[in-house]
């Protein structure tokens, strides 16, 4: 429970993200006249039971898959809808998506002091294929026009990671202008811009996108040093990436800040099962998924 008259945040609780969102909303005057509400976050089996068997999959937490950003964006939207929008519980325009992504970023970065950027929050709010320019606040979002099927297999190493510590280490290397680190950053920027050009085509070349993923992973591993031999958090990311590529994935790279957590592989549709099984045999936990068509949304169902 959070008391808005004396808002205290337990730094050891996952609900710290909700508390931080409330604090961000208070600072912007978005909770005037707000008396309270009860929010409930459901696991997949609870959701399925309440909705008569609708399928859902839990997003693995603390694995570099933006679970904290998704939680923060959802909390900001839910509270704002109930407090400030008595009507129009439907789709969100891009102004609203930017508002909720910005509140989530403020909560994580400025309230909780996590050394994160804006990408996760804006990706969670907008959904789909995006180019997100985080040089600005709020970030500028460009929707990309690729429409072909792009099957993805996520591989969870089953290993936890200390994301705040990794991000602090990366931030310090950036501030020092460490030559090897900065070379890696420049290489990744080039990769991202080339991927943006390719994904701006209705039918991008999946083989080229796979090559760009592999090049991105090269810079992350060899220059930023956040893959398997990360000095802050050694892990098995490289094992799962190699297994996916050997099984036919077009490209594979770590997800998030690295140092453990998860990797993601791009596949042809006919290779998804083989890649997932290879990740499983290598000791990982595979999740077959795709690029989400939408991000934040309101759904109604009968409980």
C-alpha positions as CSV (number, residue, x, y, z in Angstrom):
1,X,0.0,0.0,0.0
2,X,1.2,3.5,-0.8
3,X,0.1,6.5,1.1
4,X,0.2,9.6,-1.2
5,X,0.4,11.9,1.8
6,X,3.7,10.3,2.9
7,X,4.9,8.2,0.0
8,X,7.6,5.7,1.0
9,X,9.2,3.3,-1.5
10,X,10.7,0.0,-0.4
11,X,13.8,-0.4,-2.5
12,X,13.7,-4.2,-2.1
13,X,10.2,-4.6,-3.5
14,X,9.2,-5.0,-7.1
15,X,6.4,-2.6,-6.3
16,X,9.0,0.1,-6.0
17,X,8.3,0.7,-9.7
18,X,4.7,1.5,-8.9
19,X,5.6,3.7,-6.0
20,X,8.1,5.6,-8.2
21,X,5.4,6.1,-10.9
22,X,3.1,7.5,-8.3
23,X,5.8,9.9,-7.1
24,X,6.5,11.0,-10.7
25,X,2.8,11.6,-11.2
26,X,2.5,13.6,-8.0
27,X,5.4,15.8,-9.0
28,X,3.5,16.6,-12.3
29,X,0.2,17.3,-10.5
30,X,-1.6,14.4,-12.1
31,X,-3.1,13.0,-8.9
32,X,-5.2,15.9,-7.7
33,X,-8.3,14.7,-5.9
34,X,-7.1,11.1,-6.1
35,X,-8.2,9.1,-3.1
36,X,-6.8,5.7,-4.0
37,X,-7.4,2.5,-5.9
38,X,-6.4,-1.1,-5.8
39,X,-4.2,-2.4,-8.6
40,X,-3.7,-6.1,-9.2
41,X,-0.9,-7.6,-11.4
42,X,-1.7,-11.1,-12.6
43,X,0.5,-14.0,-13.4
44,X,-0.3,-16.0,-16.5
45,X,-2.2,-18.7,-14.7
46,X,-4.3,-16.2,-12.8
47,X,-5.1,-14.3,-16.0
48,X,-6.1,-17.5,-17.7
49,X,-8.4,-18.5,-14.8
50,X,-10.1,-15.1,-14.7
51,X,-10.6,-14.9,-18.5
52,X,-11.9,-18.4,-19.1
53,X,-8.7,-19.9,-20.5
54,X,-7.1,-17.1,-22.5
55,X,-3.5,-17.8,-23.1
56,X,-0.8,-15.6,-21.6
57,X,2.9,-16.0,-20.9
58,X,4.8,-14.4,-18.0
59,X,7.5,-12.1,-19.1
60,X,10.8,-13.3,-17.4
61,X,11.8,-10.6,-14.9
62,X,15.4,-9.3,-14.5
63,X,16.4,-10.8,-17.7
64,X,17.0,-7.8,-20.0
65,X,13.5,-7.9,-21.5
66,X,12.2,-4.6,-20.2
67,X,9.9,-6.1,-17.5
68,X,10.3,-3.1,-15.2
69,X,9.6,-0.7,-18.0
70,X,6.4,-2.6,-19.0
71,X,5.3,-2.6,-15.4
72,X,6.0,1.1,-15.0
73,X,4.2,2.1,-18.2
74,X,1.2,-0.1,-17.4
75,X,1.0,1.4,-13.9
76,X,1.2,5.0,-15.2
77,X,-1.6,4.4,-17.7
78,X,-3.9,2.5,-15.3
79,X,-3.7,5.2,-12.7
80,X,-4.0,8.1,-15.1
81,X,-7.0,6.5,-16.9
82,X,-8.9,6.1,-13.6
83,X,-8.0,9.5,-12.2
84,X,-8.0,11.8,-15.2
85,X,-9.9,10.1,-18.0
86,X,-13.5,9.2,-17.0
87,X,-14.3,8.5,-20.6
88,X,-12.3,7.1,-23.5
89,X,-10.9,3.9,-22.1
90,X,-10.0,2.8,-25.6
91,X,-6.9,3.2,-27.7
92,X,-4.1,5.7,-26.9
93,X,-2.9,8.4,-29.2
94,X,0.8,9.0,-29.6
95,X,0.7,11.9,-27.2
96,X,-0.7,9.7,-24.4
97,X,1.9,7.0,-25.2
98,X,4.7,9.5,-24.9
99,X,3.2,10.8,-21.6
100,X,3.1,7.3,-20.1
101,X,6.6,6.3,-21.4
102,X,8.0,9.6,-20.0
103,X,6.4,9.0,-16.6
104,X,7.8,5.5,-16.5
105,X,11.3,6.8,-17.4
106,X,11.1,9.5,-14.8
107,X,10.1,6.9,-12.2
108,X,13.0,4.5,-13.0
109,X,15.7,7.0,-13.8
110,X,15.0,10.0,-11.7
111,X,13.0,8.7,-8.8
112,X,14.7,5.3,-8.3
113,X,18.0,6.5,-9.6
114,X,18.5,3.6,-12.0
115,X,21.1,4.5,-14.7
116,X,18.7,3.5,-17.6
117,X,17.8,5.3,-20.8
118,X,14.3,5.9,-22.3
119,X,14.3,3.1,-24.9
120,X,12.6,0.4,-22.8
121,X,9.8,2.6,-21.7
122,X,9.0,3.9,-25.2
123,X,9.3,0.5,-26.7
124,X,6.9,-0.9,-24.1
125,X,4.4,1.9,-24.6
126,X,4.4,2.1,-28.5
127,X,5.0,-1.5,-29.5
128,X,5.8,-2.6,-33.1
129,X,8.9,-1.9,-35.0
130,X,10.4,1.4,-33.9
131,X,13.4,3.7,-34.3
132,X,13.8,5.5,-31.0
133,X,16.0,8.5,-30.8
134,X,17.0,8.9,-27.1
135,X,19.1,12.0,-27.5
136,X,16.0,14.0,-26.6
137,X,13.6,14.0,-23.7
138,X,11.1,12.8,-24.4
139,X,12.5,10.4,-26.9
140,X,11.5,10.8,-30.5
141,X,9.8,7.7,-32.0
142,X,9.6,6.7,-35.7
143,X,7.4,3.8,-36.7
144,X,9.1,1.6,-39.2
145,X,7.2,0.2,-42.2
146,X,8.4,-3.5,-42.4
147,X,5.5,-5.8,-42.6
148,X,7.0,-9.3,-43.2
149,X,6.9,-12.1,-40.6
150,X,10.0,-12.0,-38.3
151,X,9.9,-14.9,-36.0
152,X,12.0,-14.5,-32.8
153,X,13.2,-17.0,-30.2
154,X,14.2,-15.6,-26.8
155,X,16.6,-17.7,-24.8
156,X,16.7,-17.2,-21.1
157,X,20.0,-18.3,-19.5
158,X,18.3,-18.8,-16.2
159,X,20.9,-16.6,-14.7
160,X,20.1,-13.4,-12.8
161,X,22.1,-10.2,-13.4
162,X,22.8,-7.0,-11.6
163,X,21.5,-4.5,-14.1
164,X,22.0,-1.3,-12.1
165,X,25.7,-2.3,-11.4
166,X,26.3,-3.2,-15.1
167,X,24.7,0.1,-16.3
168,X,26.8,2.1,-13.8
169,X,29.9,0.4,-15.1
170,X,29.0,1.1,-18.7
171,X,28.1,4.7,-17.8
172,X,31.5,5.2,-16.1
173,X,33.4,3.9,-19.2
174,X,31.4,6.2,-21.4
175,X,32.1,9.2,-19.2
176,X,35.8,8.4,-19.3
177,X,35.7,8.1,-23.0
178,X,37.5,4.7,-22.9
179,X,38.8,4.2,-26.5
180,X,37.7,0.6,-26.9
181,X,34.3,1.3,-25.5
182,X,33.7,4.3,-27.6
183,X,34.7,2.4,-30.8
184,X,32.1,-0.2,-29.9
185,X,29.5,2.4,-29.4
186,X,30.2,4.0,-32.8
187,X,30.0,0.5,-34.4
188,X,26.6,-0.2,-32.7
189,X,25.3,3.2,-33.9
190,X,26.2,2.3,-37.5
191,X,24.5,-1.0,-37.1
192,X,21.3,0.6,-35.8
193,X,21.1,3.1,-38.6
194,X,21.6,0.4,-41.2
195,X,18.9,-1.7,-39.6
196,X,16.6,1.4,-39.6
197,X,17.1,1.7,-43.3
198,X,16.4,-2.0,-43.9
199,X,13.3,-2.0,-41.6
200,X,11.9,1.0,-43.4
201,X,11.3,-1.3,-46.4
202,X,8.0,-3.2,-46.6
203,X,9.9,-6.4,-47.2
204,X,13.3,-6.2,-45.6
205,X,16.0,-8.7,-46.2
206,X,15.9,-11.0,-43.2
207,X,19.4,-12.4,-44.0
208,X,20.8,-8.8,-43.9
209,X,19.0,-8.1,-40.6
210,X,20.5,-11.3,-39.2
211,X,24.0,-10.2,-40.2
212,X,23.4,-6.8,-38.5
213,X,22.3,-8.6,-35.3
214,X,25.5,-10.7,-35.4
215,X,27.6,-7.5,-35.9
216,X,25.8,-5.8,-33.0
217,X,26.6,-8.8,-30.8
218,X,30.2,-8.6,-31.9
219,X,30.5,-5.0,-30.7
220,X,28.6,-5.9,-27.5
221,X,30.9,-8.8,-26.7
222,X,34.3,-7.6,-27.9
223,X,34.1,-3.9,-27.2
224,X,31.5,-3.3,-24.5
225,X,32.3,-6.6,-22.8
226,X,28.8,-7.4,-21.6
227,X,28.3,-10.8,-23.1
228,X,29.5,-14.2,-21.7
229,X,32.8,-13.0,-20.3
230,X,31.4,-9.8,-18.8
231,X,33.8,-9.0,-15.9
232,X,30.9,-7.7,-13.8
233,X,28.7,-10.8,-14.3
234,X,30.1,-13.8,-16.2
235,X,27.3,-15.8,-17.8
236,X,26.2,-18.3,-20.5
237,X,24.8,-15.9,-23.1
238,X,27.5,-16.8,-25.6
239,X,26.6,-20.5,-25.3
240,X,23.0,-19.9,-26.1
241,X,23.8,-17.5,-29.0
242,X,26.2,-20.0,-30.5
243,X,23.6,-22.8,-30.2
244,X,21.0,-20.7,-31.9
245,X,23.2,-19.8,-34.8
246,X,24.4,-23.4,-35.2
247,X,20.7,-24.5,-35.4
248,X,20.0,-22.1,-38.3
249,X,19.2,-18.7,-36.7
250,X,19.9,-15.8,-39.1
251,X,21.2,-13.7,-36.2
252,X,21.4,-13.7,-32.5
253,X,22.4,-11.2,-29.8
254,X,22.1,-10.5,-26.1
255,X,19.1,-8.5,-24.8
256,X,19.2,-5.5,-22.6
257,X,22.4,-4.7,-20.7
258,X,23.8,-8.2,-21.0
259,X,25.8,-9.8,-18.2
260,X,23.3,-12.6,-18.0
261,X,19.6,-12.7,-18.6
262,X,18.4,-13.4,-22.1
263,X,19.4,-13.4,-25.8
264,X,17.2,-13.2,-28.8
265,X,17.5,-14.9,-32.2
266,X,15.9,-14.0,-35.6
267,X,14.8,-17.1,-37.6
268,X,13.1,-18.1,-40.7
269,X,9.6,-19.5,-39.9
270,X,10.6,-23.1,-40.7
271,X,13.6,-22.9,-38.3
272,X,11.9,-21.7,-35.2
273,X,11.4,-25.1,-33.6
274,X,14.9,-26.2,-34.3
275,X,16.4,-23.1,-32.8
276,X,14.2,-23.3,-29.7
277,X,15.2,-26.9,-29.2
278,X,18.9,-26.0,-29.6
279,X,18.6,-23.3,-26.9
280,X,16.9,-25.8,-24.6
281,X,19.6,-28.4,-25.2
282,X,22.3,-25.8,-24.4
283,X,20.7,-25.2,-21.0
284,X,18.4,-22.3,-21.8
285,X,14.7,-21.7,-21.6
286,X,13.3,-20.8,-25.0
287,X,10.3,-18.6,-25.7
288,X,8.9,-18.4,-29.3
289,X,7.5,-14.9,-30.0
290,X,7.3,-12.2,-32.6
291,X,7.4,-8.4,-32.9
292,X,4.3,-7.1,-31.0
293,X,1.8,-5.3,-33.2
294,X,0.9,-2.9,-30.4
295,X,2.3,-1.8,-27.1
296,X,0.1,-0.3,-24.4
297,X,-3.6,-1.0,-24.8
298,X,-6.8,-1.5,-22.8
299,X,-8.6,-4.8,-23.0
300,X,-12.0,-5.7,-21.6
301,X,-12.9,-9.2,-20.4
302,X,-15.5,-10.8,-18.2
303,X,-14.1,-12.1,-15.0
